[in-house]
Amino acid sequence: MVRLLLVIPFIGLLWIPFYNFREPALFGFPFFYWYQLAWVPVSAILTYIVYLKVKHDS
């Protein structure tokens, strides 16, 4: 069940029209870029959580 957490980044980045905008900009980066970059640490944290849970269950 915890493995479903890995689907969250996939869904968050799947529909490009959802985040294909220039505004709001962050530090000069358009929303399109910083939204995707924000998913990198979020995905890493979610993957780590799933890893710990699956490792513990084994």
N, CA, C and O atoms as a Tripos MOL2 file, in Angstrom:
@<TRIPOS>MOLECULE
protein
  232   231    58     0     0
PROTEIN
NO_CHARGES

@<TRIPOS>ATOM
      1 N           0.8150   -1.1990    0.0000 N.3       1 MET1
      2 CA          0.0000    0.0000    0.0000 C.3       1 MET1
      3 C           0.8620    1.2690    0.0000 C.2       1 MET1
      4 O           0.5330    2.2610   -0.6510 O.2       1 MET1
      5 N           1.9620    1.2140    0.7390 N.am      2 VAL2
      6 CA          2.8350    2.3820    0.8150 C.3       2 VAL2
      7 C           3.4990    2.6700   -0.5330 C.2       2 VAL2
      8 O           3.9290    3.7940   -0.7910 O.2       2 VAL2
      9 N           3.5790    1.6620   -1.3750 N.am      3 ARG3
     10 CA          4.1850    1.8640   -2.7000 C.3       3 ARG3
     11 C           3.3870    2.8150   -3.5740 C.2       3 ARG3
     12 O           3.9060    3.3280   -4.5660 O.2       3 ARG3
     13 N           2.1520    3.0520   -3.2260 N.am      4 LEU4
     14 CA          1.3390    4.0160   -3.9840 C.3       4 LEU4
     15 C           1.8830    5.4380   -3.8490 C.2       4 LEU4
     16 O           1.5440    6.3080   -4.6510 O.2       4 LEU4
     17 N           2.7170    5.6800   -2.8490 N.am      5 LEU5
     18 CA          3.3460    7.0000   -2.7240 C.3       5 LEU5
     19 C           4.2230    7.3160   -3.9340 C.2       5 LEU5
     20 O           4.4360    8.4830   -4.2630 O.2       5 LEU5
     21 N           4.7240    6.2870   -4.5870 N.am      6 LEU6
     22 CA          5.5690    6.4920   -5.7660 C.3       6 LEU6
     23 C           4.7720    6.9910   -6.9670 C.2       6 LEU6
     24 O           5.3560    7.4680   -7.9400 O.2       6 LEU6
     25 N           3.4800    6.8900   -6.9120 N.am      7 VAL7
     26 CA          2.6280    7.3540   -8.0040 C.3       7 VAL7
     27 C           2.4320    8.8770   -7.9360 C.2       7 VAL7
     28 O           2.1520    9.5090   -8.9550 O.2       7 VAL7
     29 N           2.5730    9.4540   -6.7650 N.am      8 ILE8
     30 CA          2.3190   10.8890   -6.5840 C.3       8 ILE8
     31 C           3.1940   11.7520   -7.5010 C.2       8 ILE8
     32 O           2.6470   12.6130   -8.1910 O.2       8 ILE8
     33 N           4.5250   11.5710   -7.5510 N.am      9 PRO9
     34 CA          5.3150   12.3880   -8.4810 C.3       9 PRO9
     35 C           4.9510   12.1410   -9.9380 C.2       9 PRO9
     36 O           4.9650   13.0600  -10.7570 O.2       9 PRO9
     37 N           4.6260   10.9020  -10.2500 N.am     10 PHE10
     38 CA          4.2440   10.5790  -11.6240 C.3      10 PHE10
     39 C           3.0010   11.3790  -12.0290 C.2      10 PHE10
     40 O           2.9550   11.9600  -13.1130 O.2      10 PHE10
     41 N           2.0140   11.4020  -11.1630 N.am     11 ILE11
     42 CA          0.7840   12.1450  -11.4550 C.3      11 ILE11
     43 C           1.0490   13.6510  -11.4640 C.2      11 ILE11
     44 O           0.5240   14.3780  -12.3070 O.2      11 ILE11
     45 N           1.8620   14.1040  -10.5240 N.am     12 GLY12
     46 CA          2.1580   15.5350  -10.4440 C.3      12 GLY12
     47 C           2.8810   16.0790  -11.6500 C.2      12 GLY12
     48 O           2.7860   17.2710  -11.9410 O.2      12 GLY12
     49 N           3.5980   15.2390  -12.3540 N.am     13 LEU13
     50 CA          4.3540   15.6830  -13.5260 C.3      13 LEU13
     51 C           3.7850   15.1750  -14.8450 C.2      13 LEU13
     52 O           4.2970   15.5110  -15.9130 O.2      13 LEU13
     53 N           2.7440   14.3780  -14.7790 N.am     14 LEU14
     54 CA          2.2040   13.7470  -15.9840 C.3      14 LEU14
     55 C           1.5040   14.7460  -16.8990 C.2      14 LEU14
     56 O           1.7600   14.7590  -18.1030 O.2      14 LEU14
     57 N           0.6450   15.5660  -16.3590 N.am     15 TRP15
     58 CA         -0.1380   16.4890  -17.1720 C.3      15 TRP15
     59 C           0.5570   17.8280  -17.2870 C.2      15 TRP15
     60 O           0.4080   18.6920  -16.4240 O.2      15 TRP15
     61 N           1.3150   17.9960  -18.3550 N.am     16 ILE16
     62 CA          2.1060   19.2040  -18.5670 C.3      16 ILE16
     63 C           1.2400   20.4620  -18.6530 C.2      16 ILE16
     64 O           1.6700   21.5000  -18.1490 O.2      16 ILE16
     65 N           0.0470   20.4370  -19.2590 N.am     17 PRO17
     66 CA         -0.7600   21.6660  -19.2750 C.3      17 PRO17
     67 C          -1.1090   22.1850  -17.8740 C.2      17 PRO17
     68 O          -1.4520   23.3580  -17.7270 O.2      17 PRO17
     69 N          -1.0290   21.3470  -16.8590 N.am     18 PHE18
     70 CA         -1.2940   21.7700  -15.4900 C.3      18 PHE18
     71 C          -0.2660   22.7750  -14.9920 C.2      18 PHE18
     72 O          -0.6010   23.6510  -14.1950 O.2      18 PHE18
     73 N           0.9880   22.6650  -15.4490 N.am     19 TYR19
     74 CA          2.0370   23.5640  -14.9550 C.3      19 TYR19
     75 C           2.7940   24.2800  -16.0730 C.2      19 TYR19
     76 O           3.9050   24.7600  -15.8500 O.2      19 TYR19
     77 N           2.2270   24.3590  -17.2430 N.am     20 ASN20
     78 CA          2.8660   25.0130  -18.3720 C.3      20 ASN20
     79 C           2.5570   26.5180  -18.3670 C.2      20 ASN20
     80 O           1.8530   27.0260  -19.2400 O.2      20 ASN20
     81 N           3.1020   27.2120  -17.3650 N.am     21 PHE21
     82 CA          2.8800   28.6530  -17.2230 C.3      21 PHE21
     83 C           4.1910   29.3450  -16.8830 C.2      21 PHE21
     84 O           5.1230   28.7210  -16.3760 O.2      21 PHE21
     85 N           4.2520   30.6350  -17.1650 N.am     22 ARG22
     86 CA          5.4190   31.4350  -16.7990 C.3      22 ARG22
     87 C           5.3100   31.9590  -15.3710 C.2      22 ARG22
     88 O           6.3060   32.0190  -14.6510 O.2      22 ARG22
     89 N           4.1440   32.3240  -14.9790 N.am     23 GLU23
     90 CA          3.9320   32.9190  -13.6530 C.3      23 GLU23
     91 C           3.3040   31.9060  -12.7290 C.2      23 GLU23
     92 O           2.5060   31.0990  -13.2080 O.2      23 GLU23
     93 N           3.5880   31.8820  -11.4880 N.am     24 PRO24
     94 CA          4.4590   32.8020  -10.7560 C.3      24 PRO24
     95 C           5.9220   32.3930  -10.8930 C.2      24 PRO24
     96 O           6.2610   31.2120  -10.8330 O.2      24 PRO24
     97 N           6.7620   33.3730  -11.0730 N.am     25 ALA25
     98 CA          8.1960   33.1260  -11.1810 C.3      25 ALA25
     99 C           8.8030   33.0640   -9.7840 C.2      25 ALA25
    100 O           8.3260   33.7160   -8.8550 O.2      25 ALA25
    101 N           9.8540   32.2770   -9.6530 N.am     26 LEU26
    102 CA         10.5610   32.1400   -8.3800 C.3      26 LEU26
    103 C          12.0450   32.3050   -8.6570 C.2      26 LEU26
    104 O          12.6420   31.4880   -9.3590 O.2      26 LEU26
    105 N          12.6480   33.3580   -8.1070 N.am     27 PHE27
    106 CA         14.0650   33.6780   -8.3370 C.3      27 PHE27
    107 C          14.3700   33.7960   -9.8230 C.2      27 PHE27
    108 O          15.4580   33.4240  -10.2610 O.2      27 PHE27
    109 N          13.4400   34.3000  -10.5910 N.am     28 GLY28
    110 CA         13.6320   34.4860  -12.0170 C.3      28 GLY28
    111 C          13.3110   33.2610  -12.8660 C.2      28 GLY28
    112 O          13.3230   33.3480  -14.0940 O.2      28 GLY28
    113 N          13.0290   32.1350  -12.2460 N.am     29 PHE29
    114 CA         12.6760   30.9260  -12.9890 C.3      29 PHE29
    115 C          11.1670   30.8850  -13.2090 C.2      29 PHE29
    116 O          10.3990   31.0900  -12.2690 O.2      29 PHE29
    117 N          10.7380   30.6250  -14.4380 N.am     30 PRO30
    118 CA          9.3030   30.4750  -14.6870 C.3      30 PRO30
    119 C           8.7370   29.2850  -13.9170 C.2      30 PRO30
    120 O           9.4650   28.3540  -13.5720 O.2      30 PRO30
    121 N           7.4530   29.3240  -13.6570 N.am     31 PHE31
    122 CA          6.7690   28.2630  -12.9170 C.3      31 PHE31
    123 C           7.0280   26.8960  -13.5190 C.2      31 PHE31
    124 O           7.1900   25.9160  -12.7920 O.2      31 PHE31
    125 N           7.0690   26.8220  -14.8490 N.am     32 PHE32
    126 CA          7.2750   25.5540  -15.5420 C.3      32 PHE32
    127 C           8.5430   24.8460  -15.0610 C.2      32 PHE32
    128 O           8.5500   23.6270  -14.8860 O.2      32 PHE32
    129 N           9.6070   25.6090  -14.8490 N.am     33 TYR33
    130 CA         10.8770   25.0060  -14.4450 C.3      33 TYR33
    131 C          10.9460   24.7280  -12.9490 C.2      33 TYR33
    132 O          11.3430   23.6380  -12.5360 O.2      33 TYR33
    133 N          10.5630   25.7080  -12.1370 N.am     34 TRP34
    134 CA         10.7270   25.4810  -10.7020 C.3      34 TRP34
    135 C           9.7320   24.4730  -10.1560 C.2      34 TRP34
    136 O          10.0060   23.8360   -9.1390 O.2      34 TRP34
    137 N           8.5980   24.3120  -10.7950 N.am     35 TYR35
    138 CA          7.6520   23.2770  -10.3820 C.3      35 TYR35
    139 C           8.2750   21.8940  -10.5580 C.2      35 TYR35
    140 O           8.1880   21.0400   -9.6760 O.2      35 TYR35
    141 N           8.9060   21.6930  -11.7190 N.am     36 GLN36
    142 CA          9.5550   20.4080  -11.9740 C.3      36 GLN36
    143 C          10.7460   20.1930  -11.0410 C.2      36 GLN36
    144 O          10.9460   19.0860  -10.5420 O.2      36 GLN36
    145 N          11.5230   21.2190  -10.8050 N.am     37 LEU37
    146 CA         12.6720   21.1010   -9.9150 C.3      37 LEU37
    147 C          12.2400   20.8550   -8.4780 C.2      37 LEU37
    148 O          12.9580   20.1940   -7.7270 O.2      37 LEU37
    149 N          11.0950   21.3670   -8.0820 N.am     38 ALA38
    150 CA         10.5980   21.1400   -6.7230 C.3      38 ALA38
    151 C          10.2280   19.6710   -6.5120 C.2      38 ALA38
    152 O          10.2590   19.1790   -5.3840 O.2      38 ALA38
    153 N           9.8850   18.9860   -7.5720 N.am     39 TRP39
    154 CA          9.5350   17.5700   -7.4520 C.3      39 TRP39
    155 C          10.7460   16.6770   -7.2160 C.2      39 TRP39
    156 O          10.5820   15.5410   -6.7720 O.2      39 TRP39
    157 N          11.9450   17.1490   -7.4950 N.am     40 VAL40
    158 CA         13.1400   16.3220   -7.3060 C.3      40 VAL40
    159 C          13.3180   15.9510   -5.8360 C.2      40 VAL40
    160 O          13.4080   14.7600   -5.5380 O.2      40 VAL40
    161 N          13.3740   16.9120   -4.8890 N.am     41 PRO41
    162 CA         13.4980   16.5020   -3.4880 C.3      41 PRO41
    163 C          12.2470   15.8120   -2.9530 C.2      41 PRO41
    164 O          12.3450   14.9140   -2.1170 O.2      41 PRO41
    165 N          11.0780   16.2240   -3.4270 N.am     42 VAL42
    166 CA          9.8380   15.5680   -2.9810 C.3      42 VAL42
    167 C           9.8510   14.1050   -3.3910 C.2      42 VAL42
    168 O           9.4930   13.2340   -2.6000 O.2      42 VAL42
    169 N          10.2600   13.8320   -4.6150 N.am     43 SER43
    170 CA         10.3330   12.4480   -5.0980 C.3      43 SER43
    171 C          11.3670   11.6490   -4.3180 C.2      43 SER43
    172 O          11.1470   10.4780   -4.0080 O.2      43 SER43
    173 N          12.4850   12.2740   -4.0020 N.am     44 ALA44
    174 CA         13.5260   11.5870   -3.2310 C.3      44 ALA44
    175 C          13.0180   11.2330   -1.8400 C.2      44 ALA44
    176 O          13.2660   10.1300   -1.3540 O.2      44 ALA44
    177 N          12.3190   12.1430   -1.2020 N.am     45 ILE45
    178 CA         11.7750   11.8850    0.1380 C.3      45 ILE45
    179 C          10.7330   10.7760    0.0930 C.2      45 ILE45
    180 O          10.7400    9.8830    0.9400 O.2      45 ILE45
    181 N           9.8440   10.8250   -0.8820 N.am     46 LEU46
    182 CA          8.8300    9.7800   -1.0050 C.3      46 LEU46
    183 C           9.4620    8.4160   -1.2870 C.2      46 LEU46
    184 O           9.0280    7.4010   -0.7410 O.2      46 LEU46
    185 N          10.4750    8.3960   -2.1280 N.am     47 THR47
    186 CA         11.1660    7.1470   -2.4220 C.3      47 THR47
    187 C          11.8430    6.5940   -1.1770 C.2      47 THR47
    188 O          11.8230    5.3850   -0.9440 O.2      47 THR47
    189 N          12.4390    7.4640   -0.3790 N.am     48 TYR48
    190 CA         13.0840    7.0380    0.8610 C.3      48 TYR48
    191 C          12.0680    6.4700    1.8550 C.2      48 TYR48
    192 O          12.3340    5.4670    2.5170 O.2      48 TYR48
    193 N          10.9220    7.1080    1.9520 N.am     49 ILE49
    194 CA          9.8710    6.6080    2.8450 C.3      49 ILE49
    195 C           9.4200    5.2150    2.4130 C.2      49 ILE49
    196 O           9.2730    4.3180    3.2430 O.2      49 ILE49
    197 N           9.2050    5.0420    1.1240 N.am     50 VAL50
    198 CA          8.7840    3.7340    0.6090 C.3      50 VAL50
    199 C           9.8850    2.7050    0.8400 C.2      50 VAL50
    200 O           9.6040    1.5680    1.2180 O.2      50 VAL50
    201 N          11.1200    3.0940    0.6160 N.am     51 TYR51
    202 CA         12.2480    2.1800    0.8350 C.3      51 TYR51
    203 C          12.2980    1.7100    2.2860 C.2      51 TYR51
    204 O          12.4390    0.5150    2.5480 O.2      51 TYR51
    205 N          12.1830    2.6370    3.2200 N.am     52 LEU52
    206 CA         12.2270    2.2630    4.6280 C.3      52 LEU52
    207 C          11.0850    1.3250    5.0050 C.2      52 LEU52
    208 O          11.2820    0.3580    5.7420 O.2      52 LEU52
    209 N           9.9210    1.6120    4.5080 N.am     53 LYS53
    210 CA          8.7490    0.7860    4.8500 C.3      53 LYS53
    211 C           8.8660   -0.6090    4.2300 C.2      53 LYS53
    212 O           8.5900   -1.6050    4.9000 O.2      53 LYS53
    213 N           9.2670   -0.6900    2.9770 N.am     54 VAL54
    214 CA          9.3780   -1.9900    2.3050 C.3      54 VAL54
    215 C          10.5340   -2.7880    2.9010 C.2      54 VAL54
    216 O          10.4280   -4.0030    3.0620 O.2      54 VAL54
    217 N          11.6310   -2.1170    3.2290 N.am     55 LYS55
    218 CA         12.7720   -2.7880    3.8430 C.3      55 LYS55
    219 C          12.3890   -3.3560    5.2080 C.2      55 LYS55
    220 O          12.7970   -4.4610    5.5660 O.2      55 LYS55
    221 N          11.6140   -2.6050    5.9520 N.am     56 HIS56
    222 CA         11.1760   -3.0310    7.2880 C.3      56 HIS56
    223 C          10.1900   -4.1960    7.2030 C.2      56 HIS56
    224 O          10.2010   -5.0800    8.0590 O.2      56 HIS56
    225 N           9.3500   -4.2000    6.1880 N.am     57 ASP57
    226 CA          8.3590   -5.2630    6.0330 C.3      57 ASP57
    227 C           8.9640   -6.5810    5.5610 C.2      57 ASP57
    228 O           8.3710   -7.6400    5.7620 O.2      57 ASP57
    229 N          10.1180   -6.5270    4.9460 N.am     58 SER58
    230 CA         10.7280   -7.7470    4.3850 C.3      58 SER58
    231 C          11.2420   -8.6770    5.4550 C.2      58 SER58
    232 O          11.7790   -9.7400    5.1420 O.2      58 SER58
@<TRIPOS>BOND
     1     1     2 1
     2     2     3 1
     3     3     4 2
     4     3     5 am
     5     5     6 1
     6     6     7 1
     7     7     8 2
     8     7     9 am
     9     9    10 1
    10    10    11 1
    11    11    12 2
    12    11    13 am
    13    13    14 1
    14    14    15 1
    15    15    16 2
    16    15    17 am
    17    17    18 1
    18    18    19 1
    19    19    20 2
    20    19    21 am
    21    21    22 1
    22    22    23 1
    23    23    24 2
    24    23    25 am
    25    25    26 1
    26    26    27 1
    27    27    28 2
    28    27    29 am
    29    29    30 1
    30    30    31 1
    31    31    32 2
    32    31    33 am
    33    33    34 1
    34    34    35 1
    35    35    36 2
    36    35    37 am
    37    37    38 1
    38    38    39 1
    39    39    40 2
    40    39    41 am
    41    41    42 1
    42    42    43 1
    43    43    44 2
    44    43    45 am
    45    45    46 1
    46    46    47 1
    47    47    48 2
    48    47    49 am
    49    49    50 1
    50    50    51 1
    51    51    52 2
    52    51    53 am
    53    53    54 1
    54    54    55 1
    55    55    56 2
    56    55    57 am
    57    57    58 1
    58    58    59 1
    59    59    60 2
    60    59    61 am
    61    61    62 1
    62    62    63 1
    63    63    64 2
    64    63    65 am
    65    65    66 1
    66    66    67 1
    67    67    68 2
    68    67    69 am
    69    69    70 1
    70    70    71 1
    71    71    72 2
    72    71    73 am
    73    73    74 1
    74    74    75 1
    75    75    76 2
    76    75    77 am
    77    77    78 1
    78    78    79 1
    79    79    80 2
    80    79    81 am
    81    81    82 1
    82    82    83 1
    83    83    84 2
    84    83    85 am
    85    85    86 1
    86    86    87 1
    87    87    88 2
    88    87    89 am
    89    89    90 1
    90    90    91 1
    91    91    92 2
    92    91    93 am
    93    93    94 1
    94    94    95 1
    95    95    96 2
    96    95    97 am
    97    97    98 1
    98    98    99 1
    99    99   100 2
   100    99   101 am
   101   101   102 1
   102   102   103 1
   103   103   104 2
   104   103   105 am
   105   105   106 1
   106   106   107 1
   107   107   108 2
   108   107   109 am
   109   109   110 1
   110   110   111 1
   111   111   112 2
   112   111   113 am
   113   113   114 1
   114   114   115 1
   115   115   116 2
   116   115   117 am
   117   117   118 1
   118   118   119 1
   119   119   120 2
   120   119   121 am
   121   121   122 1
   122   122   123 1
   123   123   124 2
   124   123   125 am
   125   125   126 1
   126   126   127 1
   127   127   128 2
   128   127   129 am
   129   129   130 1
   130   130   131 1
   131   131   132 2
   132   131   133 am
   133   133   134 1
   134   134   135 1
   135   135   136 2
   136   135   137 am
   137   137   138 1
   138   138   139 1
   139   139   140 2
   140   139   141 am
   141   141   142 1
   142   142   143 1
   143   143   144 2
   144   143   145 am
   145   145   146 1
   146   146   147 1
   147   147   148 2
   148   147   149 am
   149   149   150 1
   150   150   151 1
   151   151   152 2
   152   151   153 am
   153   153   154 1
   154   154   155 1
   155   155   156 2
   156   155   157 am
   157   157   158 1
   158   158   159 1
   159   159   160 2
   160   159   161 am
   161   161   162 1
   162   162   163 1
   163   163   164 2
   164   163   165 am
   165   165   166 1
   166   166   167 1
   167   167   168 2
   168   167   169 am
   169   169   170 1
   170   170   171 1
   171   171   172 2
   172   171   173 am
   173   173   174 1
   174   174   175 1
   175   175   176 2
   176   175   177 am
   177   177   178 1
   178   178   179 1
   179   179   180 2
   180   179   181 am
   181   181   182 1
   182   182   183 1
   183   183   184 2
   184   183   185 am
   185   185   186 1
   186   186   187 1
   187   187   188 2
   188   187   189 am
   189   189   190 1
   190   190   191 1
   191   191   192 2
   192   191   193 am
   193   193   194 1
   194   194   195 1
   195   195   196 2
   196   195   197 am
   197   197   198 1
   198   198   199 1
   199   199   200 2
   200   199   201 am
   201   201   202 1
   202   202   203 1
   203   203   204 2
   204   203   205 am
   205   205   206 1
   206   206   207 1
   207   207   208 2
   208   207   209 am
   209   209   210 1
   210   210   211 1
   211   211   212 2
   212   211   213 am
   213   213   214 1
   214   214   215 1
   215   215   216 2
   216   215   217 am
   217   217   218 1
   218   218   219 1
   219   219   220 2
   220   219   221 am
   221   221   222 1
   222   222   223 1
   223   223   224 2
   224   223   225 am
   225   225   226 1
   226   226   227 1
   227   227   228 2
   228   227   229 am
   229   229   230 1
   230   230   231 1
   231   231   232 2
@<TRIPOS>SUBSTRUCTURE
     1 MET1         2 RESIDUE 1 A MET
     2 VAL2         6 RESIDUE 1 A VAL
     3 ARG3        10 RESIDUE 1 A ARG
     4 LEU4        14 RESIDUE 1 A LEU
     5 LEU5        18 RESIDUE 1 A LEU
     6 LEU6        22 RESIDUE 1 A LEU
     7 VAL7        26 RESIDUE 1 A VAL
     8 ILE8        30 RESIDUE 1 A ILE
     9 PRO9        34 RESIDUE 1 A PRO
    10 PHE10       38 RESIDUE 1 A PHE
    11 ILE11       42 RESIDUE 1 A ILE
    12 GLY12       46 RESIDUE 1 A GLY
    13 LEU13       50 RESIDUE 1 A LEU
    14 LEU14       54 RESIDUE 1 A LEU
    15 TRP15       58 RESIDUE 1 A TRP
    16 ILE16       62 RESIDUE 1 A ILE
    17 PRO17       66 RESIDUE 1 A PRO
    18 PHE18       70 RESIDUE 1 A PHE
    19 TYR19       74 RESIDUE 1 A TYR
    20 ASN20       78 RESIDUE 1 A ASN
    21 PHE21       82 RESIDUE 1 A PHE
    22 ARG22       86 RESIDUE 1 A ARG
    23 GLU23       90 RESIDUE 1 A GLU
    24 PRO24       94 RESIDUE 1 A PRO
    25 ALA25       98 RESIDUE 1 A ALA
    26 LEU26      102 RESIDUE 1 A LEU
    27 PHE27      106 RESIDUE 1 A PHE
    28 GLY28      110 RESIDUE 1 A GLY
    29 PHE29      114 RESIDUE 1 A PHE
    30 PRO30      118 RESIDUE 1 A PRO
    31 PHE31      122 RESIDUE 1 A PHE
    32 PHE32      126 RESIDUE 1 A PHE
    33 TYR33      130 RESIDUE 1 A TYR
    34 TRP34      134 RESIDUE 1 A TRP
    35 TYR35      138 RESIDUE 1 A TYR
    36 GLN36      142 RESIDUE 1 A GLN
    37 LEU37      146 RESIDUE 1 A LEU
    38 ALA38      150 RESIDUE 1 A ALA
    39 TRP39      154 RESIDUE 1 A TRP
    40 VAL40      158 RESIDUE 1 A VAL
    41 PRO41      162 RESIDUE 1 A PRO
    42 VAL42      166 RESIDUE 1 A VAL
    43 SER43      170 RESIDUE 1 A SER
    44 ALA44      174 RESIDUE 1 A ALA
    45 ILE45      178 RESIDUE 1 A ILE
    46 LEU46      182 RESIDUE 1 A LEU
    47 THR47      186 RESIDUE 1 A THR
    48 TYR48      190 RESIDUE 1 A TYR
    49 ILE49      194 RESIDUE 1 A ILE
    50 VAL50      198 RESIDUE 1 A VAL
    51 TYR51      202 RESIDUE 1 A TYR
    52 LEU52      206 RESIDUE 1 A LEU
    53 LYS53      210 RESIDUE 1 A LYS
    54 VAL54      214 RESIDUE 1 A VAL
    55 LYS55      218 RESIDUE 1 A LYS
    56 HIS56      222 RESIDUE 1 A HIS
    57 ASP57      226 RESIDUE 1 A ASP
    58 SER58      230 RESIDUE 1 A SER
